[in-house]
Amino acid sequence: MSQLQKLAQALMAIAITSPAWAGNLSIVIDDFGYRPTQEQQVLQMPAAISVAVLPNAPHAREMATKAHQSGHEVLIHLPMAPLSKQPLEKDTLRPDMSAEEIARIIREAAAAVPYAVGLNNHMGSAMTSSLPGMQKVMQVLSHYNFYFLDSMTIGNSQASRAAAGTGVKVVKRRVFLDDSQNEADIRVQFARAVHLAQRDGSAIAIGHPHPSTVRVLQQMLPTLPADITLVRPSQLLNEAQLVNPAPLPSDGKTRPLKPRNPFRGGAVCRVKVVPVPATRALKVISDSIESNQMVQEISKKLSVKFHF
């Protein structure tokens, strides 16, 4: 068998065994517990759509239970203090609260929202930008086996730093679907979330149970590209979180990222390039692939089927 035939057979084996690349898109609908009619429509969407329930909402327990029974992942949508001056909801977490007070609020929230596996912040620009405040939150969450979805209501959130050493895993929101409740704007944001998932491998989008958001999701979810997979936030916990991710261009189109030197401040090592004959390179590549045990097993089957 020639080297070219060996290489062709090995590449066919790899192609058969390699999974297709897909971007993972997670969608979380916040503010559950106040609008049962719209929320019930959300629960009729694919089970990978997750919901975040306000613990003091009048229908919190009811909607958390229905969501769980419908196969949706449930989070606690916990009020946290914003930087803006506005009336705070009951049991809003503040940076100056004691660890005991924060523990009480989270304990009562967990009791009010059954089946929760994670927690995300409602507002919270003041709280999440406070490292001491978030350290107290993460210490409490470590006792519940909750993950934290950072809604990223402020760019300098300290959630990831605060979680260090606690065992609490943090994932981050990339897109808000409905800052505007205009359906055309929501479609643009939905498309942006899809582009980010395709470009970066994953993206989390947060929306709310507004009638306009529900309609857009009902229309656009069935038309998701084939390379996009809907996932729950918990399925992204082991993925690397982008730090200051590159924004999409203003035209919404994805472009390849420029390679960068991962060794900050260090010079790039210069390598002397020695030309290698094409026949030698081909033999090295084919021998390396051919020696792989999995490829050998599949090659045996292929040789029988295709008479290589």
Phi, psi and omega in degrees: 000131181289162178300323180295320178294319179299316181295318179298318180295318181293319179294325176296320179297318179295318181298324181290323186269344184277131178288149177291141179289137178218147173270137180261124180243125177247132179239126179240131177256114182278176170064026176293145176119354182245335187234075185304325183295306179293324181294325177296326176294323177297320182291346175273355177279173180309144185297340179290343174292125183256160183230144178242121191255128175288123188296333181262009178289150184296334181246027186300304183297317181300312184285327176297319179294315179296321179298313179298316180295334179271001177092009181271147176283140185246133173239158170271126179261090192268125178297133176229150187295133175269168174286330180290150179274108179205159180300136181265144177288164177302137177059040173281129180288135178235149181302330184275002179289152176285161177299325181293319180293318177297319179297320180297315183296316180292323178298314180291327177293319179296326178289328183279338182239085181295154176072009179291141177240354180207177181216139172227163186270136171263117191061226169100014182300325178286318183289312185288342176273000178260113179296312179299320180297315181288333175296321176295321178297314183293325177298321178290315183298331181298339179275351182251355185060031176271147165266165180242121173265111180280114180290351176054052175282355174213144187292329183262040177303140181258012186300313182295317178298318183293332183281346183303127177084356181264343185087355179280128179267141184240132170238160189234140174290138177253329186223136165263123184286325195225046168303324169255139179266012173286130186299322179297320179293322180294322177297320178298316180292323176298314179297324178296318178298319178297315180299318179296319178297320178293319184285316188256354179099333178198158176200146176246128177244140179243135175225188182223159184280046174286148177306320181294320179295317179300316181297316180296317179296319178299325181279321191264335179300318179292347183253017179303141177301155183296336182269012178247130177245127175285130180225163173277156178304324181297339178281354179253005188295331183264006177272147178295135179268128181293136176260122184048059184300145180295132180287159173289149173301159184296338179277359176082000183269146179276147175223151181298142178284144177287136177295147180225157179283117182287347181265095187297129175080352181261149179286149177284130180294132178270132182245130177284123183268122178252123181300139178240131179303143183301322182293323178292316179298318180298319180294318179298315181295312183294322178295321180295315180293319184295332182282349178294130186297318181295319179295323179298318180296315182290325180297324178300316180293320180294324182294329177287316185286320186253000176058048177293000000 
